[in-house]
């Protein structure tokens, strides 16, 4: 059983819709991540939160808006998306800290289709 | 520049045989960590094995072993005695040692198909 859950698992939305992806981790970790995985491309890091503060934002378009209300929950709010935003969105968590051993535990992902 | 390079887009392997997945990396850090993940068709990324840059011995976890050649900057994954359930996409990843850097850089992945 994974310690990181994501809902919904599948989402189809129109370009004018507003939706949110939810991630929850039960591992006691302090860092959480959003990744985007498009077909035939490496995973792209979108956002990193450590102790509920955003520490990295890799120039993601503003139509993606993250929220981290506490160390166990992470949201990705979506609005006015484009068809090219269709992808698998993966959430991950890890213990925070400076060690290079920083295994990230991933959730099952939300497969998003934008029509 | 690409930090992680996986040159094999897809591989076929016969059941019970071993397969080696290539991974080369690029970093100027002395301290870094290398990871391999498995992604079955269900989508979840499953951690397989870790190698630290200062580890003198190659990492092993069950049927997985990592062939770490630091001078060549390669970290190949060896899966021994392949099973049908090993069919998946495999990603090599690296975390560089900066204390403020949480980022894992991933390669493009290699699809492994195990044949009966």
Interface residues (C-beta under 8 A of the other chain):
Chain A: X2 X31 X33 X40 X41 X42 X43 X45 X48 X50 X55 X56 X88 X90 X92 X94 X96 X98 X100 X101 X102 X103 X104 X105 X106 X107 X108 X109 X111
Chain B: X4 X31 X32 X33 X35 X37 X42 X43 X44 X45 X46 X47 X50 X52 X53 X91 X95 X96 X97 X98 X99 X100 X102 X103 X104 X105 X106 X107 X108 X109
